Each structure stands twice: as C-alpha cells, then as structure tokens.
Amino acid sequence: MDRRLERGAGILLPISSLPSPYGIGTFGRAAYEFADKLKKAGQTYWQVLPIGPTSYGDSPYQSFSTFAGNPYFIDLDLLAEEGLLDKKSLEKMDWGQAEDDIDYSRIYENRFLVLKEAFSNTKECESKEYDQFISENKDWIGDYALFMSCKEHFGQKEWLLWDEDIKTRKPEAVEKYSVLLKEQIAFWKYVQFKFYSQWNRLKKFVNSKGIKIIGDIPIYVALDSSDVWANPLQYQLDADLKPIDVAGCPPDIFSSYGQKWGNPLYNWEVMEEDGFAWWKKRMKSAAGMYDVIRIDHFIGMAKYYAIPVNGVPAEGEYRLGPGRKLTDAIDDAIGGAQIIAEDLGVAMPEAKKLLSETGYPGMKVLEFAFDGSCSNEYLPHNYDKNCVVYTGTHDNETLLGYLGTLKGKGFNYLKAYTGSKDKKELASSVIKLAYGSTADTAVIQMQDILLKDNSARMNLPSTIGQNWRWRLKKGEFTQREAERLFDMACLYYRLPKETYKKLKEKENRKRTKGIRGQKNKSRATR
C-alpha cells in the first residue's frame, strides 16, 4: 500500500487555540469558520494536537485516557441551542480575561459545573443514538467513566493513592464503586457521547470541504490514566503497580538536559503475546477520528529510552522496541487512514530502517536546518518527496522567535539561502521554502503564518505552568492571509487537485469567451 500523502499544504492549529467566548477553543462556530477559511486558503490538511482529556500541567500529551475526548472542547453554544443550557448564564461566567490566552484554572472550575447542568437537563441517555455509542465503545468507556468517578471520589488523587481494593481492581471493589458512583459514571459517559457527537459532525463538515484532519497521538500514555489502571500488566510496573523505569529522551536539539516525561513504559513482550490487541484498538479508534495519524516519538517503536524512575535523563539507556511487529499490527488496524511518523530527535539506524520499511512519511523541521552546513538533512534540497515539512512544531520557538536567536554561521547561511535579510521577510521566505520544497506535504503553524513572536509559543519542553495556552483571536486569520496562502499553494502545486481542475475549467471558459468575442467583432466589421 502506498503510504505517501497527497501533495498539499496544511495549517497546524490545535482545537484549544480556536477563538471562543468561553476561554478555550471548541467544536463550535469558530471551528467551522476555520474550515471554511482553510478551503479559501487552498489547504488540504488541518493538523491538531491530541484531543484527549488533559490532567495536571494541561499537556495534551498527558491524558486520562487514550480513547476519551477532552470535555473542554464540547461547545457550550451548541448545548444551549439544544435547550440544555441557558446562554445568558453562560455569558455571565468568568472564563478568563485574555482573548489570546487560556486560563486553565478557571476553565477547570467552571466547565464541569456547566456540563453537569447540561447532563441534568438531558434525555439523550434514553435515546437509541446514546445506546449505540455506548455499545460501540464498550471496550474503554466503562473503565474510563469509573476511573474518572473514582478520581472525583478520592479528591482527584492519582489511582495509586486510592484504597487498595479499587486501586488493584478487585472484582468486588469494581462492583461496589460502580453502584456507589452510578450517577457520576453516567455523567462521564454522557460527556463522551456529546464530545464524539460534536467531533464527528465537525469532521464530516471539514471533510466535505476537501480537507483532511491530521490527528496527533502520543506514543506513551499517562501513568494516571484509565489505560494503565485497567491494564497494568501491559506496562513495566513493579509489585506495587509503580513504574520501574519511565519514558523520556536524552539531551537533544529540544533540550540540553534531556526530557523525563514520567510515562510508564510498555511491556512489549506481554503486548506481543496478545498480538498487540491494545494497540490495534487504539489505532482503530484513532483512524475513526482522523484521516491522517501523526505518531509522536515514532523512534520509540524501534528503540526506546528508559530512565530510572528516580534518575535523570542522562542516566537512561536505549532498549530495542517491537519494531516491524508493531507497525504491521498498526497497518492491519487503521484501514484507509494514513500515518505520519514523528522521527525527530537522536538519529538512530534502527529508526531509519523501520521508517523505510513501513513507507511512512517522516518529518523535516526548517528550524533545525540552518547550522551552516549544506549537507544538513533538514535543508529542502536534501529532502525525499515522502516527508512532511514544518517550519517548527509545537515544541519549537515560533519562527519569528527562532530568527531572533539564530546567529553567526547559521544566520548567514539562511540569508544566503533565501536572499532575504529583514526578520519578517526571512520568516516569510522560510515558509516559502517549505511550500516550494519537494516534500509531499507542508504544514505551517498558525503562529508562524501570522508572524508571532515567542509570546505565542505553544510549549517549552521540560517546563510546566505556561504552556499550551496560546489562542487565535477572532478575525486574526484574515481573508488577505488566506488569499496569500492560496496563491503560494497554487504556485507550488499544493492546491487540491479538484481546485486545479476548476481553475483550468475557469481559464478555458475565459479563453473560449475571448475567442467568441473576437469572432463576433470580426463579423461585425464585415
């Protein structure tokens, strides 16, 4: 099967970064308007960050569930239109003061109160649609709803600190809490029903515009998640269910210290014994949500980094991952969906070999290109077609911020490479490099399209507290910007094929009309 993506262009904008009157982006009007704008901009792809429920630190890469969706993204206006909420009451609540920022503490305090009100007003839990949703998601939704209800019951503590019987999922304890927390469990199931209802409707609309959604999944799951709690044998845990080693990466281009994510590592031997059943379920679910799946930290499938639970990144070691056995299982599960392999970080032969064998497109980042060496693999003249080029990812500085720190040989090389000197002109030139490259797909962060400085940076690895907060202001992505992207996509053969066909038909009609006009003029003169 051909794993290459259709040549095209896309924009990286997380759902959380959409404009909204309720403090964080949602599946509401602004999402539909953004899809319309993508169409006008000649885009083929909309890339989002993971859309699972976030926990402490607000990172979309640390979720309470691999399968569940983020309740924050449920649009409140749509709930009000259904008669489940009062619009005036919503407008009176404090969702944060800054239009371009997310105040997660306020969102956390208010959003669940509102969703519980909607739940108390609904009759949808008696509908056929609801029953069908629960039936189709029975593999995970019961565990997730019980997990979230128990977290609430135990004061939001991680599951390792719960009472021993439910921590270890003794059958009598699962039955006990399922009865005790019956109402809370029903609420969490309802929240997922509304999440998926709104998401599926939005995805259908986006696809109707000829745009594919690129979704992002972390390779690892959070320790404090229903995934680990419900399936502890699938992870490298000790007798007390605590991680033996944890995930991360050594010092690299993202961080000189390295990164210690703290996620439990998979027990690959156990997973292989059941044919990677959990991974197949996970990827089938992702394929139902997205058209293209970006697997974060793909290199960990070939060779993963294990850090002692009480150690620092430099004390870790590489171990062989499942490799082709896992990617074959993934291919069996995803049907017609496609994969992007995030293969950034420390270069290793095992990862390059696996990428080549799968045929998945890897990633190129232009912010890594300018060290002054013409052989740098991130420079456009060194690309194979089967890759996705970015100016930067969510973990990088914004393009304008990066240009403010680039100095010496690298900066001089960039100026010579683009023929530009001014920083804003250089930033626009780097975007043109992405569009003009041989890479099948070019994806640009919205912050870079708008030439934002580092105040709009999405994430600074190994830090906590001020990440994942930037939002697009209403009206900031203008018609002029959309037209500029359309013209650039047209110039570099990145428009959808159907758009080129329409442009050609339009040009032919104009030409035919002109010929007819000339003939009529000629007859008149005779």
Solvent accessible surface area in square Angstrom, and as a share of the most:
residue,aa,sasa,rsa
1,M,161,0.72
2,D,106,0.55
3,R,21,0.08
4,R,105,0.38
5,L,7,0.03
6,E,62,0.28
7,R,62,0.22
8,G,0,0.00
9,A,0,0.00
10,G,0,0.00
11,I,1,0.00
12,L,4,0.02
13,L,0,0.00
14,P,8,0.05
15,I,2,0.01
16,S,12,0.08
17,S,0,0.00
18,L,0,0.00
19,P,25,0.16
20,S,21,0.13
21,P,99,0.62
22,Y,2,0.01
23,G,6,0.05
24,I,1,0.01
25,G,0,0.00
26,T,6,0.03
27,F,0,0.00
28,G,2,0.02
29,R,187,0.68
30,A,23,0.18
31,A,0,0.00
32,Y,37,0.14
33,E,86,0.39
34,F,9,0.04
35,A,0,0.00
36,D,48,0.25
37,K,42,0.18
38,L,0,0.00
39,K,91,0.39
40,K,110,0.47
41,A,0,0.00
42,G,3,0.03
43,Q,2,0.01
44,T,4,0.02
45,Y,1,0.00
46,W,1,0.00
47,Q,3,0.01
48,V,1,0.00
49,L,6,0.03
50,P,12,0.07
51,I,6,0.03
52,G,12,0.11
53,P,4,0.02
54,T,27,0.16
55,S,25,0.16
56,Y,192,0.73
57,G,20,0.19
58,D,40,0.21
59,S,18,0.11
60,P,14,0.09
61,Y,30,0.12
62,Q,44,0.20
63,S,16,0.10
64,F,25,0.11
65,S,3,0.02
66,T,40,0.24
67,F,17,0.07
68,A,5,0.04
69,G,0,0.00
70,N,6,0.03
71,P,3,0.02
72,Y,18,0.07
73,F,10,0.04
74,I,0,0.00
75,D,9,0.05
76,L,0,0.00
77,D,37,0.19
78,L,24,0.12
79,L,1,0.00
80,A,19,0.14
81,E,130,0.58
82,E,88,0.40
83,G,59,0.57
84,L,14,0.07
85,L,15,0.08
86,D,74,0.38
87,K,87,0.37
88,K,147,0.62
89,S,56,0.36
90,L,5,0.03
91,E,111,0.50
92,K,173,0.73
93,M,58,0.26
94,D,54,0.28
95,W,13,0.04
96,G,26,0.25
97,Q,156,0.69
98,A,48,0.37
99,E,87,0.39
100,D,55,0.28
101,D,43,0.22
102,I,0,0.00
103,D,37,0.19
104,Y,23,0.09
105,S,70,0.45
106,R,91,0.33
107,I,0,0.00
108,Y,113,0.43
109,E,108,0.48
110,N,25,0.13
111,R,0,0.00
112,F,38,0.16
113,L,113,0.56
114,V,5,0.03
115,L,5,0.03
116,K,76,0.32
117,E,82,0.37
118,A,0,0.00
119,F,31,0.13
120,S,86,0.55
121,N,78,0.40
122,T,21,0.12
123,K,167,0.71
124,E,47,0.21
125,C,41,0.24
126,E,147,0.66
127,S,32,0.21
128,K,176,0.75
129,E,113,0.51
130,Y,20,0.08
131,D,82,0.43
132,Q,107,0.48
133,F,21,0.09
134,I,36,0.18
135,S,64,0.41
136,E,119,0.53
137,N,27,0.14
138,K,150,0.64
139,D,93,0.48
140,W,23,0.08
141,I,2,0.01
142,G,33,0.32
143,D,42,0.22
144,Y,1,0.00
145,A,0,0.00
146,L,9,0.04
147,F,0,0.00
148,M,14,0.06
149,S,0,0.00
150,C,0,0.00
151,K,5,0.02
152,E,58,0.26
153,H,87,0.39
154,F,32,0.13
155,G,58,0.56
156,Q,86,0.38
157,K,107,0.45
158,E,63,0.28
159,W,1,0.00
160,L,20,0.10
161,L,118,0.59
162,W,10,0.04
163,D,77,0.40
164,E,108,0.48
165,D,44,0.23
166,I,0,0.00
167,K,24,0.10
168,T,51,0.29
169,R,65,0.24
170,K,91,0.38
171,P,108,0.68
172,E,112,0.50
173,A,1,0.01
174,V,37,0.21
175,E,119,0.53
176,K,105,0.44
177,Y,6,0.02
178,S,42,0.27
179,V,109,0.63
180,L,100,0.50
181,L,3,0.02
182,K,149,0.63
183,E,117,0.52
184,Q,64,0.28
185,I,21,0.11
186,A,34,0.27
187,F,6,0.02
188,W,14,0.05
189,K,46,0.20
190,Y,4,0.01
191,V,1,0.01
192,Q,0,0.00
193,F,17,0.07
194,K,9,0.04
195,F,0,0.00
196,Y,21,0.08
197,S,45,0.29
198,Q,10,0.04
199,W,1,0.00
200,N,79,0.40
201,R,141,0.51
202,L,0,0.00
203,K,29,0.12
204,K,158,0.67
205,F,58,0.24
206,V,0,0.00
207,N,52,0.27
208,S,85,0.55
209,K,55,0.23
210,G,44,0.42
211,I,0,0.00
212,K,65,0.28
213,I,1,0.00
214,I,0,0.00
215,G,0,0.00
216,D,1,0.01
217,I,14,0.07
218,P,22,0.14
219,I,4,0.02
220,Y,11,0.04
221,V,8,0.04
222,A,7,0.06
223,L,36,0.18
224,D,30,0.15
225,S,0,0.00
226,S,6,0.04
227,D,7,0.04
228,V,0,0.00
229,W,2,0.01
230,A,21,0.16
231,N,52,0.27
232,P,35,0.22
233,L,143,0.71
234,Q,26,0.12
235,Y,5,0.02
236,Q,33,0.15
237,L,26,0.13
238,D,61,0.31
239,A,108,0.84
240,D,87,0.45
241,L,31,0.15
242,K,106,0.45
243,P,12,0.08
244,I,92,0.47
245,D,17,0.09
246,V,5,0.03
247,A,0,0.00
248,G,1,0.01
249,C,11,0.06
250,P,18,0.11
251,P,60,0.38
252,D,31,0.16
253,I,99,0.50
254,F,45,0.19
255,S,15,0.10
256,S,107,0.69
257,Y,124,0.47
258,G,0,0.00
259,Q,21,0.09
260,K,75,0.32
261,W,80,0.28
262,G,30,0.29
263,N,5,0.03
264,P,0,0.00
265,L,1,0.00
266,Y,1,0.00
267,N,44,0.23
268,W,25,0.09
269,E,136,0.61
270,V,46,0.27
271,M,1,0.00
272,E,75,0.33
273,E,145,0.65
274,D,69,0.35
275,G,33,0.32
276,F,9,0.04
277,A,36,0.28
278,W,19,0.07
279,W,1,0.00
280,K,76,0.32
281,K,94,0.40
282,R,7,0.03
283,M,0,0.00
284,K,142,0.60
285,S,32,0.20
286,A,6,0.05
287,A,25,0.19
288,G,55,0.53
289,M,18,0.08
290,Y,9,0.04
291,D,31,0.16
292,V,0,0.00
293,I,0,0.00
294,R,6,0.02
295,I,0,0.00
296,D,26,0.14
297,H,19,0.09
298,F,0,0.00
299,I,7,0.04
300,G,0,0.00
301,M,0,0.00
302,A,7,0.06
303,K,50,0.21
304,Y,15,0.06
305,Y,13,0.05
306,A,2,0.01
307,I,0,0.00
308,P,53,0.33
309,V,60,0.35
310,N,145,0.75
311,G,11,0.10
312,V,63,0.36
313,P,0,0.00
314,A,74,0.58
315,E,103,0.46
316,G,17,0.17
317,E,92,0.41
318,Y,70,0.26
319,R,73,0.27
320,L,130,0.65
321,G,19,0.18
322,P,19,0.12
323,G,12,0.12
324,R,111,0.41
325,K,117,0.49
326,L,0,0.00
327,T,0,0.00
328,D,60,0.31
329,A,8,0.06
330,I,0,0.00
331,D,38,0.20
332,D,113,0.58
333,A,20,0.15
334,I,6,0.03
335,G,53,0.51
336,G,70,0.68
337,A,10,0.07
338,Q,26,0.12
339,I,0,0.00
340,I,0,0.00
341,A,0,0.00
342,E,15,0.07
343,D,42,0.22
344,L,8,0.04
345,G,21,0.20
346,V,55,0.32
347,A,74,0.57
348,M,14,0.06
349,P,105,0.66
350,E,60,0.27
351,A,6,0.05
352,K,113,0.48
353,K,129,0.55
354,L,7,0.03
355,L,32,0.16
356,S,89,0.58
357,E,72,0.32
358,T,14,0.08
359,G,26,0.25
360,Y,3,0.01
361,P,2,0.01
362,G,5,0.05
363,M,4,0.02
364,K,35,0.15
365,V,0,0.00
366,L,1,0.00
367,E,15,0.07
368,F,34,0.14
369,A,0,0.00
370,F,9,0.04
371,D,79,0.41
372,G,19,0.18
373,S,44,0.28
374,C,87,0.52
375,S,88,0.57
376,N,21,0.11
377,E,74,0.33
378,Y,28,0.10
379,L,0,0.00
380,P,15,0.09
381,H,103,0.46
382,N,61,0.31
383,Y,19,0.07
384,D,112,0.58
385,K,117,0.49
386,N,43,0.22
387,C,5,0.03
388,V,0,0.00
389,V,0,0.00
390,Y,2,0.01
391,T,0,0.00
392,G,0,0.00
393,T,6,0.03
394,H,10,0.04
395,D,31,0.16
396,N,13,0.07
397,E,36,0.16
398,T,1,0.01
399,L,0,0.00
400,L,29,0.15
401,G,10,0.10
402,Y,20,0.08
403,L,2,0.01
404,G,36,0.34
405,T,79,0.46
406,L,30,0.15
407,K,148,0.63
408,G,46,0.45
409,K,144,0.61
410,G,6,0.06
411,F,40,0.17
412,N,87,0.45
413,Y,48,0.18
414,L,0,0.00
415,K,58,0.25
416,A,86,0.66
417,Y,64,0.24
418,T,33,0.19
419,G,65,0.63
420,S,6,0.04
421,K,160,0.68
422,D,83,0.43
423,K,98,0.41
424,K,117,0.50
425,E,89,0.40
426,L,0,0.00
427,A,0,0.00
428,S,38,0.25
429,S,18,0.11
430,V,1,0.01
431,I,1,0.00
432,K,104,0.44
433,L,33,0.16
434,A,0,0.00
435,Y,1,0.00
436,G,37,0.36
437,S,7,0.05
438,T,67,0.39
439,A,0,0.00
440,D,7,0.04
441,T,0,0.00
442,A,0,0.00
443,V,0,0.00
444,I,1,0.00
445,Q,7,0.03
446,M,0,0.00
447,Q,3,0.01
448,D,1,0.00
449,I,2,0.01
450,L,30,0.15
451,L,46,0.23
452,K,49,0.21
453,D,74,0.38
454,N,57,0.29
455,S,106,0.68
456,A,3,0.02
457,R,54,0.20
458,M,5,0.02
459,N,14,0.07
460,L,83,0.41
461,P,12,0.08
462,S,75,0.48
463,T,68,0.39
464,I,110,0.56
465,G,46,0.44
466,Q,141,0.63
467,N,15,0.08
468,W,15,0.05
469,R,51,0.19
470,W,17,0.06
471,R,9,0.03
472,L,7,0.03
473,K,80,0.34
474,K,160,0.68
475,G,62,0.59
476,E,41,0.18
477,F,10,0.04
478,T,58,0.34
479,Q,85,0.38
480,R,200,0.73
481,E,38,0.17
482,A,0,0.00
483,E,88,0.40
484,R,85,0.31
485,L,0,0.00
486,F,50,0.21
487,D,93,0.48
488,M,11,0.05
489,A,0,0.00
490,C,49,0.29
491,L,124,0.62
492,Y,62,0.23
493,Y,126,0.48
494,R,0,0.00
495,L,5,0.02
496,P,23,0.15
497,K,137,0.58
498,E,98,0.44
499,T,26,0.15
500,Y,47,0.18
501,K,115,0.49
502,K,113,0.48
503,L,65,0.32
504,K,139,0.59
505,E,73,0.33
506,K,114,0.48
507,E,83,0.37
508,N,62,0.32
509,R,151,0.55
510,K,127,0.54
511,R,132,0.48
512,T,55,0.32
513,K,155,0.66
514,G,40,0.39
515,I,90,0.46
516,R,156,0.57
517,G,37,0.36
518,Q,121,0.54
519,K,112,0.47
520,N,87,0.45
521,K,135,0.57
522,S,51,0.33
523,R,142,0.52
524,A,85,0.66
525,T,109,0.63
526,R,206,0.75
